[in-house]
Amino acid sequence: MIVISEKAKAIKTSPTLAVFSVAKKMMADGIDVINFGVGEPDFNTPEYIKEAAKKAIDENFTRYTVGAGIPELRKAIIKKLKTDNNLDYGMDEIIVTPGAKAAIETLLTTICNPGDQVIIPTPYWVSYPAQVELANGESVYFETEMSENFKINPVRLEQLIKTLSKPRAIILNSPSNPAGIVYSREELAEIAKVCIRHNIIIISDEIYEKLVYGNAEHYSIADTVPEVKNLTIVINGVSKAYAMTGWRLGYAAGPKEIIENAVKIQSHTASCINSITQKATVAALSVDDGSLEKMRQAFEERKKFMTSALNKIDHLVCIEPQGAFYCFPSIDYYIQNNSQGLKNDVELCTWLLEKKHIAVVPGSAFGVPQCLRFSYANSMENLVEGMKRFEEGLKELI
Ligand SMILES: Cc1ncc(COP(=O)(O)O)c(C=O)c1O
């Protein structure tokens, strides 16, 4: 008999995956499904980055590297953190990981003792709860309100912390997936003060840093009030900013003691990151050929279209995202008032997929079942057609 560990069994398969495995099958059968579920830029990796990778291969830079990441790359990351985020780090305060996802996982493993509580604000990125469980921590959800733009209310955060027995960390995500919210420097400072008062480590996932729109500006919480840097682990990477999702490179910056222990753990898991990707990332971080800004502008244009198209639909409310590439409208009215007997967001998404051939992610995957997530990492043509189908679908539903 095959035995599966309790830990593996406890990890839930995301409802996202259930809807998307059907969507993928439909697409494979030649059905024209408009996919609003994409979590990655629909652009190619810029040429100069690919050239750097080709050069690394030609020069046989193909062996194991030091576990924390090649010094040249860590230096480039240090420079980036100084220039973009006004943060000073030393070489032993940086670890390069196989994606930001692995950075979060390794760092959670580094800081969590069994049962330590990690606060996850809702709506959250789908992987956070499973990552906390894998690190033997316990996820505690902080429910934000749509009326407060899905942002953390520091007073309520402090109230929650006071009720916890083993509060250890909070995962902060700005710009955020799925709601596209971006915290101002002042808002971050208020959250920082609460964390300082209760000695809570902040895992600050800044992977969408480069995708901000309108007047929004990205700040790292580590640069808000002086004492908070020592409590913060900054997570970032190149997947979203440089259209490099398949290359797998992320990194974490934080206090030496934490990073050294993370490097120790990684030496027994990934060993090191793909040597070619590391060289490509040095190029990505050191050169600006304008492609990043071009992508950002394209996303901003799509965001404007999506927000306005969604808000034109009766009984639907969508907060204007300020970053990332997702819209997260509330569709609660249609769950409560439909003629098809659909009882929840997953059933609504399944109906939209089957009847209208659009794939949208149910909000329950992010802890908010009143909403749906639309990714606009798709061509304008597809977005226009997809929104037409969505609107028609909702009309047919009531
Ligand atoms: C909020 C958030 N953090 C982290 C990641 C993971 O990024 P990476 O490709 O660097 O592992 C994603 C990817 O979707 C994300 O949405």
The ligand as an SDF file (V2000), in Angstrom:
LIG
                    3D

 16 16  0  0  0  0  0  0  0  0999 V2000
    2.2380   37.3990   -5.3030 C   0  0  0  0  0  0  0  0  0  0  0  0
    3.2010   36.4590   -5.9530 C   0  0  0  0  0  0  0  0  0  0  0  0
    4.3470   36.1630   -5.3160 N   0  0  0  0  0  0  0  0  0  0  0  0
    5.2390   35.3140   -5.8370 C   0  0  0  0  0  0  0  0  0  0  0  0
    5.0200   34.7280   -7.0740 C   0  0  0  0  0  0  0  0  0  0  0  0
    6.0460   33.7460   -7.5860 C   0  0  0  0  0  0  0  0  0  0  0  0
    6.9440   34.3040   -8.4720 O   0  0  0  0  0  0  0  0  0  0  0  0
    8.1630   33.4450   -9.0340 P   0  0  0  0  0  0  0  0  0  0  0  0
    7.8570   33.1680  -10.4620 O   0  0  0  0  0  0  0  0  0  0  0  0
    9.3620   34.3600   -8.8940 O   0  0  0  0  0  0  0  0  0  0  0  0
    8.3080   32.2230   -8.2240 O   0  0  0  0  0  0  0  0  0  0  0  0
    3.8430   34.9950   -7.7770 C   0  0  0  0  0  0  0  0  0  0  0  0
    3.5590   34.3240   -9.0520 C   0  0  0  0  0  0  0  0  0  0  0  0
    2.4560   34.2610   -9.5400 O   0  0  0  0  0  0  0  0  0  0  0  0
    2.9200   35.8940   -7.2040 C   0  0  0  0  0  0  0  0  0  0  0  0
    1.7710   36.2030   -7.8360 O   0  0  0  0  0  0  0  0  0  0  0  0
  1  2  1  0
  2  3  1  0
  2 15  2  0
  3  4  2  0
  4  5  1  0
  5  6  1  0
  5 12  2  0
  6  7  1  0
  7  8  1  0
  8  9  2  0
  8 10  1  0
  8 11  1  0
 12 13  1  0
 12 15  1  0
 13 14  2  0
 15 16  1  0
M  END
$$$$
